[in-house]
Amino acid sequence: MSDEIIDVWMQQPNELFMSQPWLETVLRWTNTERVVPPLAGTLDAMDKAGVSIGLLSAWTGPQGVLISNDEVASVVDKHPGRFAGIASVDLRDPVRAVREIRRCVRDLGFVGVRVVPWLWNLPPNDRRYYPVYVACVEEDVPFCTQIGHTGPLCPSEPGRPIPYLDEVLLDFPDLVVVGGHVGYPWLPEVFSLADKYPNFYVDTSAYALHRLPAELVEFLRGRGRTRVLFGTNYPMLTASACLKRLDELELGEEARELFLGGNARRVFSLS
């Protein structure tokens, strides 16, 4: 496969992350073992699928840090051409969160910030997110989040696009938002936001491409070709598994190139 492929949602998990009880349903659905993949195995999985760059996410929740920003930075430092970091911060401590975003972007070279709403059971229009949005705008990095229902047995409502992300995008017109995990079952709301806001994007993480909703594939082929990014949610899904039936989407040359890597390179300012 000659296309440049950038995976916008990956984890290089540790034991703490893989031991979380809320992973049970996701691991069962994806037939993934509760084991920590070695970094060499992660690189091998990327190589087999032709993934040139993976965006590695840190994880922080109300119970504390699960994958630290410094752990992610260590992996990026070992393989700077293959990975870039996505920071995570504690919503309960806004001053420290802003300082940490600045450190991650300015000192560690991270290219985005991710907060997963279901983990906090807080929709993205909650006031605790707002300092994070200001920091993302000031540091010129995207805010990455999850949209749609949850794999874990947690409430899905925080992942509903409207009214929550609609209000955020109105309040922060300069904020770039990437909504991961497609947004099902609220796809009309997802498309509505994409039509309304030029700085709102969707990624396909957590879905093998042949399982994407038909209406998203149609959006990707047409008016949404500049707005959809490829992702896996590795290690729950590998890029090879996600891309196995890529040709069945019948994307045109431009839509395919943008989806697999071009959009990600532009949105995350990857050099």
The 8 nearest C-alpha neighbors of each residue, nearest first, counted from 0:
[[1, 2, 49, 48, 3, 4, 50, 47],
 [0, 2, 3, 49, 4, 256, 50, 259],
 [3, 1, 0, 4, 256, 259, 260, 255],
 [2, 4, 260, 259, 1, 51, 5, 50],
 [3, 5, 50, 260, 259, 51, 2, 49],
 [6, 4, 260, 52, 50, 53, 51, 7],
 [5, 7, 230, 53, 8, 229, 54, 52],
 [6, 8, 230, 54, 53, 5, 229, 9],
 [9, 7, 230, 232, 54, 6, 231, 204],
 [10, 8, 233, 55, 232, 54, 56, 53],
 [9, 11, 55, 56, 12, 233, 234, 232],
 [10, 12, 55, 9, 13, 38, 36, 234],
 [13, 11, 10, 16, 35, 17, 66, 14],
 [12, 14, 16, 15, 35, 17, 66, 11],
 [13, 15, 17, 16, 18, 35, 12, 34],
 [16, 14, 18, 13, 17, 65, 19, 66],
 [15, 17, 65, 13, 18, 14, 19, 12],
 [16, 18, 14, 15, 19, 33, 13, 12],
 [19, 17, 15, 16, 14, 20, 33, 22],
 [18, 20, 21, 17, 16, 22, 15, 23],
 [21, 19, 22, 23, 18, 17, 151, 24],
 [20, 22, 151, 23, 19, 152, 24, 153],
 [23, 21, 25, 20, 19, 24, 151, 26],
 [24, 22, 26, 21, 25, 20, 27, 151],
 [23, 25, 27, 26, 151, 22, 28, 150],
 [26, 24, 28, 22, 27, 150, 23, 151],
 [27, 25, 31, 29, 23, 24, 28, 30],
 [26, 28, 24, 30, 25, 29, 23, 31],
 [29, 27, 25, 26, 30, 24, 31, 150],
 [28, 30, 26, 31, 27, 25, 235, 236],
 [31, 29, 27, 26, 28, 32, 235, 25],
 [32, 30, 26, 29, 235, 33, 27, 234],
 [33, 31, 34, 26, 30, 27, 235, 35],
 [32, 34, 17, 31, 35, 26, 18, 23],
 [35, 33, 32, 36, 17, 14, 31, 18],
 [34, 36, 13, 12, 14, 37, 17, 33],
 [37, 35, 40, 34, 38, 41, 12, 11],
 [38, 36, 40, 39, 35, 41, 11, 42],
 [37, 39, 41, 40, 42, 36, 11, 74],
 [40, 38, 42, 37, 41, 43, 36, 44],
 [41, 39, 43, 37, 38, 42, 36, 44],
 [40, 42, 38, 44, 43, 39, 45, 37],
 [41, 43, 45, 39, 44, 40, 46, 38],
 [42, 44, 40, 46, 45, 41, 39, 47],
 [45, 43, 41, 47, 42, 46, 40, 48],
 [46, 44, 50, 42, 43, 48, 47, 49],
 [45, 47, 49, 43, 48, 44, 50, 42],
 [48, 46, 44, 45, 49, 43, 239, 50],
 [49, 47, 239, 45, 46, 50, 238, 44],
 [48, 50, 46, 47, 45, 51, 4, 0],
 [51, 49, 4, 45, 48, 5, 52, 46],
 [50, 52, 4, 5, 81, 49, 3, 53],
 [53, 51, 81, 5, 82, 50, 6, 54],
 [52, 54, 6, 82, 5, 55, 7, 81],
 [53, 55, 83, 7, 82, 84, 8, 9],
 [56, 54, 9, 84, 10, 85, 53, 83],
 [57, 55, 85, 10, 9, 84, 86, 58],
 [56, 58, 66, 87, 68, 86, 67, 85],
 [59, 57, 66, 65, 87, 64, 56, 67],
 [60, 58, 64, 65, 87, 63, 88, 89],
 [59, 61, 63, 62, 118, 119, 64, 89],
 [62, 60, 63, 119, 59, 89, 118, 91],
 [61, 63, 60, 64, 59, 65, 119, 118],
 [64, 62, 60, 61, 59, 65, 89, 58],
 [63, 65, 59, 66, 67, 58, 60, 62],
 [64, 66, 58, 16, 59, 15, 67, 63],
 [67, 65, 58, 57, 64, 70, 16, 68],
 [68, 66, 70, 69, 57, 64, 65, 58],
 [67, 69, 71, 57, 70, 86, 72, 66],
 [68, 70, 72, 67, 71, 73, 66, 107],
 [71, 69, 67, 73, 72, 68, 66, 74],
 [70, 72, 68, 74, 69, 73, 84, 57],
 [71, 73, 69, 75, 70, 74, 76, 68],
 [74, 72, 76, 70, 71, 75, 69, 77],
 [73, 75, 77, 71, 76, 72, 78, 70],
 [74, 76, 79, 72, 78, 82, 77, 73],
 [77, 75, 73, 79, 74, 78, 72, 82],
 [76, 78, 74, 75, 79, 73, 72, 82],
 [77, 79, 75, 81, 76, 80, 82, 74],
 [80, 78, 75, 76, 81, 82, 77, 83],
 [79, 81, 78, 82, 52, 75, 83, 51],
 [82, 80, 52, 78, 79, 51, 53, 83],
 [81, 83, 53, 75, 52, 54, 79, 80],
 [84, 82, 54, 75, 55, 109, 53, 110],
 [83, 85, 109, 55, 54, 110, 71, 56],
 [84, 86, 56, 111, 112, 109, 55, 110],
 [87, 85, 112, 57, 68, 113, 111, 84],
 [86, 88, 57, 113, 58, 59, 112, 114],
 [89, 87, 96, 59, 90, 86, 99, 114],
 [88, 90, 91, 92, 96, 59, 60, 87],
 [89, 91, 92, 127, 93, 88, 128, 96],
 [92, 90, 89, 93, 127, 61, 96, 88],
 [91, 93, 90, 95, 94, 89, 96, 88],
 [94, 92, 96, 95, 90, 130, 91, 97],
 [95, 93, 97, 96, 92, 98, 130, 99],
 [94, 96, 98, 97, 93, 92, 99, 89],
 [95, 97, 93, 99, 88, 94, 98, 89],
 [98, 96, 100, 94, 99, 95, 134, 131],
 [99, 97, 95, 101, 96, 100, 102, 94],
 [100, 98, 102, 96, 101, 97, 95, 103],
 [101, 99, 103, 97, 102, 98, 104, 96],
 [100, 102, 98, 104, 99, 103, 105, 97],
 [103, 101, 99, 106, 105, 100, 104, 98],
 [102, 104, 107, 100, 109, 101, 106, 105],
 [103, 105, 109, 108, 101, 102, 107, 106],
 [104, 106, 102, 101, 108, 103, 107, 109],
 [107, 105, 102, 103, 108, 104, 101, 109],
 [106, 108, 103, 109, 104, 105, 72, 102],
 [107, 109, 104, 106, 105, 103, 110, 84],
 [110, 108, 84, 104, 103, 107, 85, 111],
 [109, 111, 140, 267, 85, 84, 108, 104],
 [112, 110, 85, 140, 141, 109, 142, 86],
 [111, 113, 86, 142, 85, 87, 143, 141],
 [114, 112, 143, 87, 144, 142, 86, 85],
 [113, 115, 144, 87, 116, 143, 112, 88],
 [114, 116, 144, 145, 118, 117, 113, 119],
 [117, 115, 119, 121, 118, 157, 122, 120],
 [118, 116, 120, 119, 115, 157, 153, 154],
 [117, 119, 116, 115, 120, 60, 61, 153],
 [120, 118, 121, 117, 116, 61, 60, 115],
 [121, 119, 117, 118, 116, 157, 122, 154],
 [120, 122, 119, 116, 157, 125, 123, 117],
 [121, 123, 157, 124, 116, 125, 163, 120],
 [122, 124, 125, 163, 164, 128, 121, 116],
 [125, 123, 163, 122, 167, 126, 166, 164],
 [126, 124, 123, 127, 122, 128, 121, 129],
 [125, 127, 128, 129, 124, 130, 123, 90],
 [128, 126, 125, 129, 90, 91, 130, 93],
 [129, 127, 131, 126, 130, 125, 123, 90],
 [128, 130, 132, 131, 126, 127, 133, 125],
 [131, 129, 133, 132, 128, 93, 134, 97],
 [132, 130, 134, 129, 128, 133, 97, 135],
 [131, 133, 135, 129, 134, 130, 136, 128],
 [132, 134, 130, 136, 131, 135, 137, 129],
 [133, 135, 137, 131, 132, 136, 97, 138],
 [136, 134, 132, 138, 140, 133, 137, 139],
 [137, 135, 139, 133, 134, 138, 174, 132],
 [136, 138, 134, 135, 139, 133, 140, 132],
 [137, 139, 135, 136, 140, 134, 101, 104],
 [140, 138, 136, 137, 135, 141, 134, 174],
 [139, 141, 111, 135, 138, 110, 136, 142],
 [142, 140, 175, 111, 176, 143, 135, 112],
 [141, 143, 176, 112, 113, 111, 175, 177],
 [144, 142, 113, 177, 176, 112, 178, 141],
 [143, 145, 178, 115, 114, 113, 179, 177],
 [146, 144, 179, 178, 115, 180, 158, 116],
 [147, 145, 158, 182, 178, 179, 180, 159],
 [182, 148, 146, 158, 183, 159, 184, 185],
 [147, 149, 155, 183, 158, 150, 184, 146],
 [150, 148, 155, 151, 153, 147, 152, 154],
 [149, 151, 25, 24, 152, 148, 153, 22],
 [152, 150, 21, 149, 153, 24, 22, 25],
 [151, 153, 21, 150, 154, 149, 24, 22],
 [152, 154, 151, 155, 117, 149, 118, 21],
 [155, 153, 156, 117, 152, 120, 149, 157],
 [154, 156, 148, 149, 158, 157, 153, 117],
 [155, 157, 158, 159, 154, 148, 122, 117],
 [158, 156, 122, 159, 116, 155, 121, 117],
 [159, 157, 146, 147, 156, 155, 145, 160],
 [158, 160, 156, 157, 147, 161, 146, 163],
 [161, 159, 164, 163, 162, 188, 158, 189],
 [162, 160, 163, 165, 159, 164, 188, 166],
 [161, 163, 165, 164, 160, 166, 159, 124],
 [162, 164, 161, 124, 165, 166, 160, 123],
 [165, 163, 167, 160, 166, 161, 162, 168],
 [164, 166, 162, 168, 163, 161, 167, 169],
 [165, 167, 169, 164, 163, 168, 162, 170],
 [168, 166, 164, 170, 169, 165, 124, 171],
 [169, 167, 171, 165, 170, 166, 172, 164],
 [168, 170, 166, 167, 171, 172, 165, 164],
 [169, 171, 167, 168, 166, 172, 165, 174],
 [172, 170, 168, 174, 173, 169, 167, 132],
 [171, 173, 168, 174, 169, 170, 198, 175],
 [174, 172, 171, 136, 175, 198, 168, 139],
 [173, 175, 171, 136, 172, 176, 141, 132],
 [176, 174, 141, 198, 199, 142, 173, 177],
 [177, 175, 142, 199, 141, 143, 200, 174],
 [178, 176, 200, 143, 201, 199, 179, 144],
 [179, 177, 201, 144, 145, 146, 200, 143],
 [178, 180, 145, 202, 181, 146, 201, 144],
 [179, 181, 204, 203, 205, 182, 145, 146],
 [182, 180, 203, 179, 183, 202, 201, 146],
 [147, 183, 181, 146, 185, 186, 180, 184],
 [184, 182, 147, 185, 186, 181, 148, 146],
 [183, 185, 186, 182, 147, 148, 187, 159],
 [186, 184, 183, 188, 187, 182, 147, 189],
 [185, 187, 189, 188, 183, 184, 182, 190],
 [188, 186, 190, 189, 185, 191, 184, 192],
 [187, 189, 191, 186, 185, 190, 160, 192],
 [190, 188, 186, 192, 191, 187, 160, 193],
 [191, 189, 193, 187, 192, 188, 194, 186],
 [190, 192, 188, 194, 189, 193, 187, 195],
 [193, 191, 195, 189, 190, 194, 196, 188],
 [192, 194, 190, 196, 191, 195, 199, 189],
 [195, 193, 191, 192, 196, 190, 197, 223],
 [194, 196, 192, 193, 191, 197, 190, 199],
 [195, 197, 193, 198, 199, 192, 194, 168],
 [198, 196, 199, 193, 195, 194, 200, 226],
 [197, 199, 175, 196, 176, 200, 174, 173],
 [200, 198, 176, 193, 196, 197, 177, 175],
 [201, 199, 177, 226, 227, 178, 176, 198],
 [202, 200, 178, 227, 177, 179, 228, 181],
 [201, 203, 228, 179, 227, 229, 204, 230],
 [202, 204, 181, 230, 229, 180, 206, 179],
 [205, 203, 230, 231, 180, 232, 206, 202],
 [204, 206, 232, 231, 180, 203, 236, 207],
 [207, 205, 204, 208, 203, 210, 211, 241],
 [206, 208, 241, 210, 209, 240, 242, 211],
 [207, 209, 210, 211, 241, 206, 242, 245],
 [208, 210, 207, 211, 244, 245, 247, 248],
 [211, 209, 208, 207, 206, 212, 213, 241],
 [210, 212, 208, 209, 213, 206, 215, 216],
 [213, 211, 215, 214, 210, 216, 183, 209],
 [212, 214, 216, 215, 211, 217, 210, 218],
 [213, 215, 217, 216, 212, 218, 186, 211],
 [216, 214, 218, 217, 212, 213, 219, 211],
 [215, 217, 219, 213, 218, 214, 220, 212],
 [216, 218, 214, 220, 215, 219, 213, 221],
 [219, 217, 223, 215, 221, 216, 220, 222],
 [220, 218, 224, 223, 216, 217, 221, 215],
 [221, 219, 217, 218, 250, 224, 254, 216],
 [222, 220, 218, 223, 219, 224, 217, 254],
 [221, 223, 224, 218, 219, 220, 225, 226],
 [224, 222, 219, 218, 226, 225, 221, 227],
 [223, 225, 219, 254, 226, 221, 222, 220],
 [226, 224, 223, 262, 227, 257, 258, 254],
 [225, 227, 200, 223, 224, 201, 228, 262],
 [228, 226, 201, 202, 258, 200, 225, 224],
 [229, 227, 202, 258, 263, 262, 201, 203],
 [228, 230, 203, 259, 202, 6, 258, 7],
 [229, 231, 204, 6, 7, 8, 203, 202],
 [230, 232, 204, 233, 205, 236, 8, 238],
 [233, 231, 9, 8, 204, 205, 235, 236],
 [234, 232, 9, 235, 236, 231, 237, 10],
 [233, 235, 236, 237, 232, 10, 9, 36],
 [234, 236, 233, 232, 31, 29, 26, 237],
 [237, 235, 233, 234, 231, 232, 240, 238],
 [238, 236, 240, 239, 233, 234, 231, 241],
 [237, 239, 241, 240, 48, 242, 231, 236],
 [240, 238, 48, 242, 237, 241, 243, 47],
 [239, 241, 237, 243, 238, 242, 207, 236],
 [207, 240, 242, 238, 208, 239, 243, 237],
 [241, 243, 245, 239, 244, 240, 238, 208],
 [242, 244, 240, 239, 245, 241, 208, 207],
 [245, 243, 246, 242, 247, 209, 208, 241],
 [244, 246, 242, 247, 248, 243, 208, 209],
 [245, 247, 248, 244, 249, 250, 243, 242],
 [248, 246, 249, 245, 244, 209, 250, 208],
 [249, 247, 246, 250, 245, 216, 209, 244],
 [250, 248, 247, 246, 251, 245, 220, 255],
 [251, 249, 255, 248, 220, 254, 252, 246],
 [250, 252, 254, 253, 255, 249, 220, 256],
 [251, 253, 255, 254, 256, 250, 257, 249],
 [252, 254, 256, 255, 251, 257, 250, 224],
 [255, 253, 224, 257, 251, 256, 252, 250],
 [254, 256, 258, 252, 253, 250, 257, 251],
 [257, 255, 253, 259, 258, 254, 261, 260],
 [256, 258, 261, 262, 254, 255, 260, 259],
 [259, 257, 228, 255, 256, 260, 227, 229],
 [260, 258, 4, 229, 256, 257, 255, 5],
 [259, 261, 4, 5, 263, 3, 257, 262],
 [262, 260, 257, 264, 263, 256, 265, 258],
 [261, 263, 257, 265, 264, 260, 266, 258],
 [264, 262, 266, 260, 265, 261, 267, 228],
 [263, 265, 269, 261, 262, 267, 268, 266],
 [264, 266, 268, 262, 263, 267, 261, 269],
 [267, 265, 263, 268, 264, 262, 141, 269],
 [266, 268, 269, 264, 265, 263, 110, 141],
 [269, 267, 265, 264, 266, 270, 110, 263],
 [270, 268, 264, 267, 265, 263, 110, 266],
 [269, 268, 264, 265, 267, 80, 83, 110]]
